[in-house]
Amino acid sequence: MSDFDFDLDHLDFDAAEQKSKADQDKQQQAQLAELAELQDGGDDCAGGACKI
């Protein structure tokens, strides 16, 4: 067996792909939520409590 022979039978590529897609979806949702917050004014005042 050479140094470049690998046994890939134990790897679950489908599960890894699904996890990767789920992670990407989660990251995209977080970015969209952050963008929505910035578009709403982006201040830290809940419900406009500190606006005059």
C-alpha positions in Angstrom: 0.0 0.0 0.0 1.5 3.4 -1.0 1.2 6.6 1.0 -1.5 7.8 -1.4 -4.0 4.9 -1.0 -6.9 6.0 1.1 -9.9 4.0 2.4 -12.8 6.4 2.0 -15.5 3.7 2.6 -16.1 4.9 6.2 -16.8 8.5 5.3 -20.4 9.7 4.9 -20.3 12.3 2.1 -24.1 12.7 2.0 -24.3 13.6 5.7 -21.4 16.0 5.3 -23.0 17.7 2.4 -26.3 18.1 4.3 -24.5 19.5 7.3 -22.6 21.9 5.1 -25.8 23.1 3.5 -27.5 23.5 6.9 -24.6 25.5 8.1 -24.7 27.7 5.1 -28.4 28.2 5.5 -28.0 29.1 9.2 -25.2 31.6 8.3 -27.4 33.2 5.6 -30.3 33.6 8.0 -28.0 35.2 10.5 -26.7 37.6 7.9 -30.3 38.5 6.8 -31.3 39.1 10.4 -28.4 41.4 10.9 -29.1 43.2 7.7 -32.8 43.7 8.7 -31.7 45.0 12.1 -29.3 47.6 10.4 -32.1 48.7 8.0 -34.5 49.2 11.0 -32.1 51.8 12.4 -29.6 49.6 14.0 -29.7 51.2 17.4 -29.8 49.2 20.6 -33.0 50.8 21.9 -35.7 48.2 22.3 -39.0 49.4 21.0 -37.8 52.9 20.6 -37.5 53.5 24.3 -34.5 55.7 24.1 -35.7 57.8 21.1 -36.8 61.3 21.8 
